[in-house]
Amino acid sequence: MLEWSDLRVFLKVAASGSFTAAAKAAHLDQTTVGRRIASLETTLGTKLFRRGRDGLTLTAEGHEVLRRAREMEEAALALERRVGGLDRAAQGPVRAAVLETFGTSFLAPRMPEFRRKHPEIEWTLVTSARIVSLTRREADLGIRLERPSQADLVARKLGTYAYALYASPSYLAKRPACTDLADHDVLGFDEELSFPEAVWLSERARRYALRTNSFPVLERAAVAGAGVAVLPCFMADGREDLVRLDPSQDVTARNLWVVVHAELARQARVRAVVDFVTRQFEASRDALAGKVRRAR
């Protein structure tokens, strides 16, 4: 008999191309993943993967099984969303995929307030460089810098999320005459990143003291005096240990959205989180938009 649990493991292997990565994603050991795939192949009477130098690739039969398995997965998720959407109690788990800086510097300090209002909700904050799929239930809701185009997702605009250039007072004291970014030690982004702030910086920087994919790392390096960094304004404005280089100009100002699957938007616990995030953003709108400034 075909086991749905084996198909779920198959989907993980097909997505990752290896037993090791699939085991990590499915929270299983590699031996169990291999056993599940072997069981599925025995049940179906065909090989689903070929082994190559670049990992596992699907056979022709494997591609057909993948198509069918995805259809089954979507049907199961739709059922789960529809039944889960009937939930009326503000209790239980809520998984939110958020920007790293927004999660660490904005939401995390506000967790006690949320906990006082909703003690029965277990809120999980997930930070990831990739866009987490809400359709596949990798998260219940997301906070993003881009409005999604999928018809089954509901997006609410939170407001403006601005970025600017910052450095420590000690760093700037050593370079009082530097007015051009090309004359500074720049704390920049990993070369693989292509979002607007990274592109803006790459077009103007001449030398990098550090590259990273983490805004908290950039913040700590800037505070330590290592150079100039692009940071979210709400994280850096109004502080004694960081100064905005050009107080009259933002590097970028992008819209921030809270996104939830349409069928989950009715859940009381999901609504509670969305409403809380919206209220907190509204209360800090000027700071997030870069309007609370301390000039050089």
Rosetta blueprint (number, residue, H / E / L):
1 M L
2 L L
3 E L
4 W H
5 S H
6 D H
7 L H
8 R H
9 V H
10 F H
11 L H
12 K H
13 V H
14 A H
15 A H
16 S H
17 G L
18 S L
19 F H
20 T H
21 A H
22 A H
23 A H
24 K H
25 A H
26 A H
27 H L
28 L L
29 D L
30 Q H
31 T H
32 T H
33 V H
34 G H
35 R H
36 R H
37 I H
38 A H
39 S H
40 L H
41 E H
42 T H
43 T H
44 L H
45 G L
46 T L
47 K L
48 L L
49 F E
50 R E
51 R E
52 G E
53 R L
54 D L
55 G E
56 L E
57 T E
58 L E
59 T L
60 A H
61 E H
62 G H
63 H H
64 E H
65 V H
66 L H
67 R H
68 R H
69 A H
70 R H
71 E H
72 M H
73 E H
74 E H
75 A H
76 A H
77 L H
78 A H
79 L H
80 E H
81 R H
82 R H
83 V H
84 G H
85 G L
86 L L
87 D L
88 R L
89 A L
90 A L
91 Q L
92 G E
93 P E
94 V E
95 R E
96 A E
97 A E
98 V E
99 L L
100 E H
101 T H
102 F H
103 G H
104 T H
105 S H
106 F H
107 L H
108 A H
109 P H
110 R H
111 M H
112 P H
113 E H
114 F H
115 R H
116 R H
117 K H
118 H L
119 P L
120 E L
121 I E
122 E E
123 W E
124 T E
125 L E
126 V E
127 T E
128 S L
129 A L
130 R L
131 I L
132 V L
133 S L
134 L L
135 T L
136 R L
137 R L
138 E L
139 A L
140 D L
141 L E
142 G E
143 I E
144 R E
145 L L
146 E L
147 R L
148 P L
149 S L
150 Q L
151 A L
152 D L
153 L E
154 V E
155 A E
156 R E
157 K E
158 L E
159 G E
160 T E
161 Y E
162 A E
163 Y E
164 A E
165 L E
166 Y E
167 A E
168 S L
169 P H
170 S H
171 Y H
172 L H
173 A H
174 K L
175 R L
176 P L
177 A L
178 C L
179 T L
180 D L
181 L H
182 A H
183 D H
184 H L
185 D E
186 V E
187 L E
188 G E
189 F E
190 D L
191 E L
192 E L
193 L L
194 S L
195 F L
196 P H
197 E H
198 A H
199 V H
200 W H
201 L H
202 S H
203 E L
204 R L
205 A L
206 R L
207 R E
208 Y E
209 A E
210 L E
211 R E
212 T E
213 N L
214 S L
215 F H
216 P H
217 V H
218 L H
219 E H
220 R H
221 A H
222 A H
223 V H
224 A L
225 G L
226 A L
227 G L
228 V E
229 A E
230 V E
231 L E
232 P E
233 C H
234 F H
235 M H
236 A H
237 D L
238 G L
239 R L
240 E L
241 D L
242 L L
243 V E
244 R E
245 L L
246 D L
247 P L
248 S L
249 Q L
250 D L
251 V L
252 T E
253 A E
254 R E
255 N E
256 L E
257 W E
258 V E
259 V E
260 V E
261 H E
262 A L
263 E L
264 L L
265 A L
266 R L
267 Q L
268 A H
269 R H
270 V H
271 R H
272 A H
273 V H
274 V H
275 D H
276 F H
277 V H
278 T H
279 R H
280 Q H
281 F H
282 E H
283 A H
284 S L
285 R H
286 D H
287 A H
288 L H
289 A L
290 G L
291 K L
292 V L
293 R L
294 R L
295 A E
296 R L
